[in-house]
Amino acid sequence: MFGPRFARHVAGRYRKRGLDRTARRMVDWLASEGVDGATVLEIGGGVGEIQLELLERGAASTTNLELSPAYDGEAAELAREHGVADRVDRRMGDVAVDPSVAPPADAVVLHRVVCCYPDAERLLTAAAAHARRSVVLSHPPRNVVSRAMLASQNVVMRALGREYRTFAHPPSTMLATLRDNGFSARHLHRGLAWHVIVATREPSSAVGQNA
């Protein structure tokens, strides 16, 4: 599903058009809060286009965590083109299963990732444990139309013999998970295709010991 051909497509689209609208909104919010000298962990960052934008806006370094190695070649080329190869650390692993695969960071980003993971609570708990200041994520809306579309897509994936599935997790569950882990929602954007949640850590809450 997410092989070298898909990675080339994503990298090529970024070179021609830049970030998609939702990713731009996420980057703009983080930049408005100040990213100078910040560290960023992006879970499921693909070719790393969000990281490139944040590095150009002043972030000190980024860590990209992926389950597929297919993105690495295109990601490395993009990082070289932007002159930030030495500030990007790419790793493999599932942070929800093994928190040690990624270091803590000031900001944790999940763009179009939660909908690809079956257990949103577990994933967001791990993300929150790694975030010192903020968690920023995008997810599809949960309504009759989106659920029907995702169900149809899953039927096609199953028919093709692919393991990939998509999920429209309840936003209330995601917000509650973040809240239970010491974060409060500061910004909610409800777009037609993608919603954005921005949550920041409460002052009295510390980064999890397992991060």
N, C-alpha and C positions, 0 to 999 in steps of 0.2 A: 504493500500500500504506500509506504513512505520510503521509496527507494531512491537511487541516484537520479533517475529521470525526473521524479517529483522535485528533488532538491535543485536540479538545474532550472526547472520551471520557476520555482520560488525565487531563486537568486536572480534569474533574468528579469523577472517582474519587478523586483526591488531596484535593480539597476535602472530600469526604464521609468518606473512610476514612484519609487520611494515607498514609504510605509502605507499600508491600507488605513482607512479612516479610523478604525477602532484602535489599531496599534498607535497611530499618531495621537489619539486622545489620551492613551495611557502614558505615552512618553511626555506629552505636554504637561500632564498633571504632575508627574514626578519632577520634571524640570521646574515647574512653578514652585514646588516645595523646596527646591535646591538639591542638586546632585553633585555639586563640587566636592571632589574627594571621596564620594560615596562608593561603596561596593554593591554590586548587583548580582543576584542569583536568578537566572531565568530557567524555570523548569519547562522542558519541552520547547526550547528556543529555536529549534530547526537550524537554519543557516545563520541565525544570530543578528538579524537586521535591527531588532529593537535595541540590542546591546550596542551596536555600532552607533546608533543615534544618541544613546545615553552617554557613551564614551565621548562623542563629539561635543556633547553639552557639559562635559566636565567630570563625569564619573571616573573614579580612579582605576577600577578594574571590574571585570565581569566573569562570572562562572556560568557556563552553559551545561545543563544536565539533560541528557537525551537517552532514549531507549534504543535508538537506531543509529548505527555508525554511518549511514548513507549520506548524512548531511555534512560530514566532516570536511570533505574535499572542497565543496563549494563554500563552506563557512570559512575555511582557511584562506581561500582566494579573496573573498570579500574583505576579510580582516587585513590582508596584505594591501589591498587596494586603498583601504582607508588609513593605513599606517598605524594600526593598533594591534597588530598580531601579538606583541609582547604583553598586552594587557587583557588578553582573552584566554581563559582556561576552560577547555572543553573536557567534559567527563561523561562516562556512561554509568547508568544505574537508575534504580527506582527509589527515590528518596522516601516514599511512603513505606517501603519494605525495609530499607537500610538507610537510616538517617546519616550514617557516616560517609556516604558517597559524595556529600557536598558540604562545604563550609557554611557557617552563618554569614549573613550579609545585611547591609542596611535596608535594602529593598529586595523583595521577592516578587517576580513577575510570572504570571501564567496566562499566556494569550492563546485562546482556543485550545486549551489543554484539559481543563476540568471536564469538558463534555466528552473527552476521549477516555476518561478513567472511570471504571465502574463504581469505585468507592470514593465519592467526593469528600466525605467527612475525613477519611484517613489521609487523603492527599492534602487537604487544606490544613489539617492538624500538623502534618509534617512541614508544610510551607510556613505556617505560623511559628513553629519552633525554630525555624532558621532565620526569621526576619527580626531585625533589631528595631526597625522603625515602621515599615509599611509592607502591606501585601496588596498587589494590584492584579486583578484578574478579569478576563472576559468570559462570557458564557452565553449560549443561545437562550432566548426567552422560553419560558415554559407555558405554552398555551396549546390549544387544540391543533392549530396549524403546524407549529413546530414539532409537536410530538408525532403528528401523522407523517411529516416529512422525514423525521429521523427513523421512525419505524419502517418506512418504505426503504430508506437507505440501508438499514440493517438487514432487511429481507434480501436485497440485492447482494450485499456482502456475503450473507450466508449461502446464497445460491452460487456465488463464485468461489466458495470454499475458503473465504478469507476470515481470519479471526477478528478483524477490526470491527468495533461497534461504537456507536455514538449514544450519548445519554443527555437527556434534558433534566438535570437535577433540580429539585425545588430550590429557588433562591433563598427561601426562608431557612432551609437547612444549612445552606452555605454560610449565610449571615450568622446563624446561631453557632455554627462551628467556630467561626472566627471570633465571635464574642466570647465563647467558652475558653478560648485560648488567649484572651487578653487584648483583643482588638475591637475597635469600634468603627463602624462604617462612617466615613466622612463624605463620600461622594458616590452617588448612584446614577448612572446614565442608562437610560432605556432606549436603545436604538431599535430600528426595525428588525435587523438580523442579529445584532449582538448587543448584549448589555455589559456594562463595566461596573465593577465593584472596587472601590478604593477604601482600604481599612488601615488604620494606624494603631500602633501599640499604645495602650494605656500607660501612663507614666509609672504606675506601680508594678507593671508586669515585666518580667525579665525573660530573655531568650532562653528557651528550653535547654536543659543540660545535655540532651542527647545531640544537639546540633553541632 
